[in-house]
């Protein structure tokens, strides 16, 4: 069975600075900051000659979390969980992402928690 390819990807990164996340993204491809206003930052990431918009929002769901949203999934990952695994390993921190692709009937607060190679489903109410 083939994994469903999500049209966009969003992960939540715990206790990492904007600069640390920018360094990880830059290790994947060419990263350019487009705009920055308050706690919201827009970028363009170019991978394999394909440019995709990214938004980062600091201090979401508590001050320790940053949301990283690939607005168009031109990444090497099929789903949010694949990205979360790679980000957790690369940045050595806890990453959370939704457990599904937002289908009707899904539990909206059910997330994957990825840390130190371990994965578990949890209910995350902010």
TAJO-V783066 format. One record per backbone hydrogen bond with DSSP energy under -1.0 kcal/mol. NH is the residue of the N-H (numbers start at 1). CO is the residue of the C=O. Records with the same first field share a line. If there is no record, write none. Layout:
NH: CO ; CO
This chain:
6: 78
9: 70
11: 68
12: 96
13: 66
14: 94
15: 64
21: 17
22: 18
23: 19
24: 20
25: 21
26: 22
27: 23
28: 25
29: 25
30: 46
32: 44
34: 42
35: 42
37: 40
40: 37
41: 56
42: 35
43: 54
44: 32
45: 52
46: 30
47: 50
50: 47
52: 45
54: 43
55: 69
56: 41
57: 67
58: 39
60: 65
65: 62
66: 13
67: 57
68: 11
69: 55
70: 9
71: 53 ; 69
73: 7
74: 72
83: 79
84: 80
85: 81
86: 82
87: 83
88: 84
89: 85
90: 86
91: 87
92: 88
95: 114
96: 12
97: 112
99: 110
106: 103
110: 107
111: 122
112: 97
113: 120
114: 95
115: 118
118: 115
120: 113
122: 111
124: 109
